[in-house]
């Protein structure tokens, strides 16, 4: 007599019921997806805090479905190496400015020069275009534009000088550079030096650079205001910080995991936009109270200055994607969705 034959009728019924239930239960009920992630900036910066809070939100709502393990920031993988790492599958997910890999996905310049909010870009179809460009060119999904709507200033350690037409003149200024604004700085005649944000404090201290561009928020946290005493107004460009996800790793996730991550990232597009807008005035007050002088262009010169910035970004993208030829359709669509042009 077998073991099963020797069991009572009640026991046999219970075992049969459990067997049927296990066969009917989807794998997702017990197999939790695991995702690895890194972030470009140090943990103390507000942009990273946003990302980490978003990850906490996903992990809380994703118990039993998906969990994200954050392996660190630039100390784990260099900030400029992170885009290639997610493209190649070294990690699944990266929180990074698009301009760090703009040579590979030149369409990112539409976000840089955008005149719409992340929410408007998602509503009008711009976000879908951006995601498709990332899939086609870089083997990643572009899931969302986080902390959008934050613009840039140039900060200097000496009083700004202006051209005869009233536009900022950076002749002789040693300016910390970054791919996001290199073309614009060239048009202002700056001498540029590219370096990660983590190296700027030491570069300012040693006089390697005497000016830097950064967003409307974050300077006090970086402590660059120990050296930078002037802020040039008006603002230009937008932060282009996004969440990108390896395309193959994304395909391996359960539909439940994909849905949850997408939903949370989209929610945080709007939440982070609102949160950052509230912080702009607070950081400006900290800088002003600390002795920083805000130097403004005239209204007319300021418009020229901002248009120079936008034109540099759109021209760079136009050249990179062959906007006058094979890439014309995408170029025109991006200008329509992100700048309201065409």
Helices and strands as residue ranges (DSSP letters): H 9-24, G 27-29, E 33-39, H 46-61, E 66-70, H 82-87, E 93-97, G 98-101, G 106-108, H 109-112, H 118-124, H 126-138, E 140-145, E 152-156, E 161-162, E 168-169, E 174-177, H 182-187, E 191-194, G 197-199, H 200-206, E 211-215, H 219-222, G 224-226, E 230-236, E 241-246, H 247-252, H 255-289, E 293-296, H 299-320, H 328-339
